[in-house]
Amino acid sequence: MTEQLRLMAVHAHPDDESSKGAATMAKYVSEGVDVLVATCTGGERGSILNPKLQGDPYIEEHIHEVRKKEMDEAREILGVKQEWLGFVDSGLPEGDPLPPLPDGCFALQDAEAAAEPLVKLIRSFKPQVITTYDENGGYPHPDHIMTHKITMVAFEAAGDPEKYPNAGEPWQPRKLYYNQGFNRPRTVALHEALLARGLESPYGEWLERWTQFEQRERTLTTYVPCADFFEVRDKALVAHATQIDPDGGWFRVPMDIQQEVWPTEEYELAKSLVDTSLPEDDLFAGIRNN
């Protein structure tokens, strides 16, 4: 195939690109693939999750600008391009009953209308492959669920000249994947590997909650080998300093164990307009040779 390979990853907030599929993106960048992250919101309502930075009045007052700078750093580390779709973070409502979402936020937009800037970006970048979240958002954050909705609309509409006529020349992506990196088989494998080595596992409570909530097992179709880029992934994640504690649970599994026990990132093939055989080890399977 002589056509330039292009991958678009659609995410809800700055930092999502570094916690979901980052090693995959870095791997493809190293192979010459053009990779673009589309970030739906600015993360304006995100909490400061790193205890070392909590209570900093500058960060609290300028969280939007701070998170933009963090995204710039992570983008450079991963070697990807990145564009903002310009929506406003919805926040994560808490309480029983849940409070209403803020007026004007991303999750309250009409999905058909909100898909237009993504359609425009797809038509200009021309990705063959798009990754995003499943219908549950990966976890039920309202912005993640809305990200799923607009990506599904945009995937179907981008190649249709009748849809969004002011958003550029039509372009039809060939494949759409859901990120499924936080899956039960991976979690169990790492948990058991840590215990077998006499080490403490951070996954015990996760696995208990998995059983408690009876989460549906997703179909993992695609395992991308990218262990050589786990360290790049972690550096990009740490760049989102307001969101990630470098001494926290994300980094409690030694790198050598991660690379040995579970050297892939996983995806669920949601839509494909090309023939491919499952399971896959490449998001561009069925595209490279066509």
C-alpha positions in Angstrom: 0.0 0.0 0.0 1.5 3.3 -1.0 -1.2 5.5 0.7 -0.1 7.2 3.9 -1.6 5.4 6.9 -3.5 7.7 9.2 -5.0 7.0 12.7 -7.4 9.3 14.6 -8.1 8.8 18.3 -11.2 10.6 19.6 -11.1 11.3 23.3 -13.2 13.3 25.8 -10.6 15.1 27.8 -6.9 16.0 27.9 -5.2 13.0 29.6 -7.6 10.4 28.1 -5.2 10.0 25.1 -2.4 9.1 27.5 -4.3 6.5 29.6 -6.1 4.8 26.7 -4.1 3.5 23.7 -1.1 5.8 24.1 1.5 3.0 23.6 -0.4 2.0 20.4 -0.2 5.5 19.1 3.5 5.9 19.9 4.2 2.6 18.2 2.4 3.6 15.0 4.2 7.0 15.0 7.5 5.2 15.2 6.4 3.3 12.0 5.6 6.4 10.1 1.9 6.5 10.6 0.3 9.9 10.9 -1.6 10.0 14.2 -4.1 12.7 15.3 -5.8 13.0 18.7 -9.2 14.8 18.6 -9.9 16.1 22.1 -13.6 16.9 22.6 -13.4 19.2 25.7 -10.8 21.2 27.5 -11.2 19.4 30.8 -12.3 22.6 32.4 -14.3 20.9 35.1 -11.8 18.2 35.9 -10.8 17.8 39.5 -7.2 18.1 40.6 -6.5 14.4 41.2 -2.8 14.7 42.1 -2.7 15.3 45.9 0.7 17.1 45.5 -1.0 19.8 43.5 -4.3 20.1 45.3 -5.0 23.4 47.0 -2.8 25.4 44.5 -4.8 28.5 43.9 -3.2 29.3 40.5 -4.0 25.8 39.2 -7.5 25.9 40.5 -8.1 29.3 38.9 -6.4 28.5 35.6 -7.2 24.8 35.2 -8.2 25.2 31.6 -4.8 26.8 30.6 -2.9 24.4 32.8 -4.5 21.3 31.2 -3.9 22.8 27.8 -0.1 23.0 28.6 -0.2 19.5 29.9 -1.8 18.3 26.7 0.9 20.1 24.7 3.6 18.3 26.6 1.9 14.9 26.3 1.4 15.4 22.6 5.1 16.1 22.1 6.1 13.0 24.1 3.8 10.7 22.0 4.8 12.3 18.7 1.2 12.8 17.7 -0.8 15.7 16.3 -3.7 17.0 18.3 -6.8 19.2 17.8 -9.5 20.5 20.1 -13.1 20.2 19.1 -14.0 23.1 21.5 -16.7 21.7 23.7 -17.0 22.4 27.4 -16.3 19.7 30.0 -19.5 18.4 31.7 -17.8 17.4 34.9 -18.6 14.1 36.7 -21.8 14.5 38.6 -21.8 12.9 42.0 -24.6 12.3 44.6 -27.9 10.5 44.9 -29.8 11.7 43.1 -27.3 13.0 40.6 -27.3 16.7 40.1 -28.2 18.1 36.7 -25.4 18.7 34.2 -24.2 22.2 33.7 -25.9 24.3 31.0 -24.1 24.3 27.7 -21.8 21.4 28.5 -20.7 18.8 26.0 -22.9 16.0 27.3 -26.0 18.1 26.8 -25.4 18.9 23.1 -27.4 17.3 20.3 -25.2 14.5 19.0 -26.0 15.2 15.4 -25.0 18.9 15.7 -22.0 18.2 17.9 -20.7 15.7 15.4 -20.1 18.4 12.7 -16.7 19.6 13.9 -15.5 16.0 14.1 -16.8 15.3 10.6 -14.9 18.3 9.4 -11.7 17.0 11.1 -12.2 13.5 9.7 -12.6 14.9 6.2 -9.5 17.1 6.4 -7.2 14.5 8.1 -8.6 11.5 6.2 -7.9 8.7 8.7 -8.4 5.1 7.6 -8.8 4.1 11.2 -10.6 5.8 14.2 -10.5 4.7 17.8 -12.9 5.9 20.5 -15.0 4.6 23.5 -17.8 2.0 23.5 -21.4 2.9 24.2 -20.7 2.9 28.0 -17.9 5.4 27.5 -15.4 2.8 28.8 -16.8 4.0 32.1 -20.0 6.0 32.5 -18.7 9.6 32.4 -21.2 11.7 30.5 -18.4 13.2 28.3 -17.1 9.7 27.4 -20.6 8.6 26.4 -21.1 11.7 24.3 -17.7 11.1 22.7 -19.0 7.7 21.6 -22.2 9.1 20.3 -20.6 11.8 18.1 -17.9 9.5 16.8 -20.5 7.0 15.7 -22.5 9.7 13.9 -19.3 11.1 12.3 -18.0 7.7 11.1 -21.2 7.1 9.2 -21.6 10.7 7.9 -18.1 11.7 6.9 -18.3 9.8 3.6 -21.8 10.9 2.7 -21.8 14.0 0.5 -25.4 14.7 1.6 -24.4 15.1 5.2 -22.7 18.2 6.6 -22.2 19.8 3.2 -20.2 22.7 4.7 -17.7 20.4 6.5 -15.4 19.6 3.5 -15.1 16.9 0.9 -16.4 13.5 1.9 -14.0 10.9 3.3 -15.0 7.5 4.5 -12.8 5.9 7.2 -12.5 2.1 6.9 -12.5 0.9 10.5 -13.7 2.0 13.9 -12.4 0.6 17.2 -13.4 0.9 20.8 -10.5 1.2 23.3 -10.7 -1.8 25.7 -7.4 -1.5 27.5 -9.0 -1.8 30.9 -10.3 -5.4 30.5 -10.7 -8.2 32.9 -8.3 -10.7 31.3 -5.4 -8.1 31.4 -6.3 -7.2 35.0 -6.4 -10.8 36.2 -3.1 -11.7 34.4 -1.3 -8.8 36.0 -2.9 -9.4 39.4 -1.9 -13.1 39.4 1.6 -12.3 38.2 2.2 -9.9 41.0 0.9 -12.3 43.6 3.0 -15.1 42.2 6.1 -13.0 42.6 5.2 -12.1 46.2 4.3 -8.6 45.3 1.3 -6.5 46.4 -1.3 -6.1 43.7 -3.3 -2.9 43.2 -6.0 -4.8 41.4 -7.7 -6.8 44.2 -10.4 -4.2 44.8 -10.9 -3.6 41.1 -11.6 -7.3 40.5 -14.0 -7.4 43.5 -15.9 -4.5 42.0 -15.9 -6.1 38.6 -17.8 -9.1 40.1 -20.0 -6.9 42.3 -21.2 -4.8 39.4 -21.4 -7.7 37.0 -19.8 -5.8 34.2 -20.4 -7.3 30.8 -17.3 -8.8 29.2 -16.4 -7.0 26.0 -15.2 -8.8 22.9 -11.5 -8.2 22.5 -10.8 -8.5 18.8 -7.4 -6.8 18.4 -4.2 -7.0 20.4 -1.6 -4.5 19.4 2.0 -5.4 20.5 3.4 -2.2 22.0 5.4 -3.1 25.1 8.4 -1.2 23.9 6.3 2.0 24.1 4.9 1.5 27.6 7.5 3.8 29.0 6.6 6.5 26.5 2.9 6.0 27.5 3.8 6.5 31.2 5.8 9.7 30.4 2.9 11.1 28.5 0.5 10.2 31.4 2.8 11.9 34.0 2.8 15.0 31.8 -0.9 15.5 32.9 0.3 16.4 36.3 -3.0 17.7 37.7 -4.6 14.4 36.9 -2.0 11.8 37.7 0.0 11.2 40.9 3.4 9.7 39.7 3.5 7.7 42.9 -0.1 6.5 42.5 -1.8 3.3 41.4 -1.2 3.8 37.7 2.5 2.9 38.2 2.5 0.2 40.8 3.1 -2.7 38.4 6.8 -2.9 37.6 7.5 -2.2 34.0 9.3 -5.5 33.3 6.3 -7.4 34.6 3.9 -5.4 32.4 6.0 -6.0 29.3 6.4 -9.7 30.0 2.9 -10.6 31.2 0.7 -8.4 29.0 2.7 -6.7 26.2 -0.3 -5.5 24.2 -3.1 -2.9 24.2 -6.6 -4.2 23.3 -9.4 -3.0 21.1 -12.9 -4.0 20.0 -13.5 -3.8 16.3 -16.9 -2.0 16.1 -17.2 -1.3 12.4 -15.1 -2.4 9.4 -15.6 -1.7 5.7 -12.7 -4.0 4.8 -12.2 -7.8 5.1 -10.1 -8.8 8.1 -9.5 -12.0 10.2 -10.0 -12.0 13.9 -8.2 -11.8 16.2 -6.0 -9.0 14.8 -2.6 -7.6 15.9 -2.8 -4.5 13.8 -5.5 -1.7 13.6 -4.7 -1.4 9.9 -5.2 -5.1 9.2 -7.1 -5.4 5.9 -6.0 -1.9 4.9 -2.3 -2.2 4.5 -2.6 -4.6 1.6 -5.6 -3.0 -0.2 
